Amino acid sequence: MTADARTAVVTGASSGIGAATARQLASAGYRVVLTARRKERIEALAAELPHAEAYALDVTDRAAVNAFAASLDHCDVLVNNAGGALGAESVATGDPADWRAMYEVNVLGVLHITQALLPALTASGDGTVVVLSSTAGLATYEGGGGYVAAKHGAHVIAETLRLELCGQPVRVIEIAPGMVKTEEFATTRFRGDTAKAAKVYEGVAEPLNADDVADTIAWAVSRPSHVNIDLLVVRPRAQASNSKVHRTS
C-alpha cells in the first residue's frame, strides 16, 4: 500500500510534538486524522494540511474513544502523543490528584485508543503503533515522581504490546525524547508560571524542538514494513541524562 493511501491518527495534535508530527506525516502523503480536546486548534491545523481532518477527542474518555474508532473506515498508523506533566513536587509532597491525572492521560489514554484501534490496525495488514514516551520512562529524577511513574507505564505498554503482537502485522515503536522545548509542556507543568517554565531551559543552547521529535517519528514510521524501531531515545547534545545537562550560564 502506498503512503498516500494510508491513514495516520495522531492524538494530542493541537500543539507541540503532536501538531509537528501531523504536519510531517501529511507532507509524506498520509491522510492524517488529528485528535485533541481543543477542537478549534485541530480544525485550524487540519485546514492547513492536505488530506487531513479533525476530531475533538479526550483520550481519557473510553466511550468517546470507542465512538471515534467506530467512525474510522480504516487505520494504518496510530501515534500515541497525548500526554503531559503536572507539577514538580517531591514524592513526599506531590498531590495525588496530579498523579492520577497524569496516569489517566499518559497510561490509560494510550491504553484506550490503542485497544480501540488495534482491530483496524491489524486488519490493515501493515499497522504501526507509536508510543511517545519519554526518557522519564527509562530513568527517574528528583521532582519527577508522578510523571516518571506515568511514563514508565507508557514504556511498559509499548514493550508488552510488542511481545503480545509478535507474529501479527503490527509494529510497535516507542520514541523517548529527552529535553524538548515546546510552547506548552513546561508551562502546563508549572500551571502557567512562565518564569518557572523558562528556567527548565535556561542556559541550554539548543534543546530539542517539536520538529526534531516529529522527524524521528516520521522516520521510524516510514521504515520498510519488516523493520521495527523498538525504542528510539532522542536528546539534545547538551543533555547526557535526565539529571546532567550542560548549561552555559
N, C-alpha and C positions, 0 to 999 in steps of 0.2 A: 504494500500500500504506500502510495506517495505521501509526502509530508502535507501537501495541500488538501488531502482528503481526510486528514487526521484531526481529531478534536482533543484539545487540552483544557482541562478545568484547573483554574488557579484560585485557591482560597486566599482570603486576606489581600485581595488585589487592589484595594483602594489607595494604597500608598507604598512607598519604600520598595523592598525587595519584590513584593507581590506584583506591584504595578510594573516594575522594571522587567520582571520575568514575562509578564503578559506581552509587553512590547517586543521583547526579543523572540518569543515564540510566534507571535503574529508576523513579525518580519521574516521568519523562517517558513511561513506558509501555513501555519496551523490555524484552524478555526479555534478561537480562544473564547472560553466561557469564563467571565470574570465574576467572582463571588466575593461579597463582603457585606458587612452590616450597613455601611454608608452608601445607600442607593445612588445618591447624586454623584458621588465621586466615581463609582464604577461606570455609571452611564456616560459620564463625560469622557472617561478614558475609552470606553467601547466605541464612542463616536469618532475617535481619532484613528482607530485601528481598522484594517481590513478584516472582514470575516470574524468580527467579534460581537459578543452580546453580553449583557449584564444581567445578573440575577441576585437580588438582595437576599442575603443568607447569613444567619448566625449558626456557625458550626456546632455550637453547644446545644442547639435545639434539635433533638433527634427527629421529631415529627416533621420539622421544616426540611431537614436534610433528606429524609425519605421522599418528601414531595418533590424536592429538587431532582433527586436521582431518577424519579419516575418521569420527569419532564424531558429528560435527555433521550435522543434517539440512539446515540452511541457515545462511547468514551474510550479514548486510547491512552491518554496521559492524565494523571492526577498529580498536581503539585500541592502538597500539604504545606502551605506557607502561613496560614493564620496562626497567630500566637502572640506572645509578648510577656513582658516582665512587669511586676508591680512591687515597688519598694526595694530597699537595700538594707533592711534591718537584720540584726543577728538572729540566729535560731531562737535565742532566749527571749527576744523582744518582738519577733515577727507577728503580724496579725494573721490568725488562721483564715480569715476571710480572704486575704490576699493570696494565701497559699491555695485555697480552694478555687479561686477564680483562675489562677494560673494553671492549675491542674485541669480544670474544665476545658480551657481552650487549647492548651498545648498537648494534652494527652487525650482526653475524651473527645475533643473536637477532631483530632486525627483519626481516632477510632471510628467515630460516627460516619464521617464522609468516606473513609476507606471501606468500611463494611458495606455501605450503601452502594458504592460504585464498583466494588470488586466483581460482581457478576458481569457487568458491562465490560470492564477491563479484560476479564478472562475471555469473554465472548468475542472480543476484538481480534483475538488470535495473536496479538503482539502488544500487550498492555505494559504500561510503566507507572509505578507508584513512586513519587518522590516525597521523602520526608525531610523537611527543612528543620534540622535540629539546631545544634549549637555546640561550640567547644565546651559550653557549660554542661552538655550531656555526656561529656567524656571525663571531665575533671572538675573539681569543686574550687570555690574561692570564698573568702570571708565576705559576708554580707549578701551572698547569693543563694542561701539555702533553699528558699522556696522555688526560685527559678531553676536552679540546678536540679532539684528533685524532679521538677516537671519535665525538663529537657532530657534527663536520664530516662524518664518514662517514654518520651518520644523515640529516643535511641533504641530502647528495648523493643518497642513496637516494630520498628524497621527490621531489627535483627531477627526477631522471632518470626515475623511475617515472611521474610526471605527463606527461612528454614521450612516453613509450612507450605510455601508455594513452590518449592523445588520440584521441577518436572512440569509445572504449569507454564503457559505462555505469558507470564507476567514478571517483569523485572522489578526489584525493589532497590531504590537508590536513596542513600542518605547523604545530604550535604550539610556539613557542620561548620558554619562561619565563626570566626573569632570576632575581633572588634570591627564593627560596621557602623559608620556614621550615616544615619538616615534622618529625615526631618522629624520623626516622631518617636522612635524607640526609647531613647533615654528620657525625653521629655515626659512621655507617658509613665515611664518607670518612676520618675520623681514627681508625679502628679502635677505637671505643669510648671515645675520650678526650672526655668531655663538656665539659671546660673549653675545649679547642681548638674544639670544635663551637660552643660558646656565643659565642666571640669573632667568629665569622663574622657574627653578627647584632648584635653589641654596639653600642649607641648608635643602631641603626636603629629608628625609632619604629614603623613598620608595614611589615615585609617582607610579601610575598605569602604567603598560606597555601594549603593544598591545595584548599580550596573555590574560591578565586579562579581557579585554573588550571582546575579541573574545570568551572567555569562557562563559561569560554571554549571548552573542548572541546565541551560540550553545545550551546552556541550555534552553533558552526561546523557541527557535525553536523546540527543541526536546520534549517539554511537550506534554501530550496527546492532541488530537485534540480539545477536548472540553475546554481546559484550555488556556486562553489568558492572557499573561503578558502585561497589558495595558501600563505600564510605569515602567521601572526599572532604578533607579538612582544609579550609582556606583561611589564612590570616594575613594581615598586613606584615610587611617585612619588619616593622618596628615592634611587633608582638611575638615574643618567643613562647609565651604560655599565658594562661588566664591571669597570672599574677606577676608576670615580668614583661613590662612594656618600656621601650626606650622613649623618653621624653626630653625634648631639647630645653625645657625650662621647668 
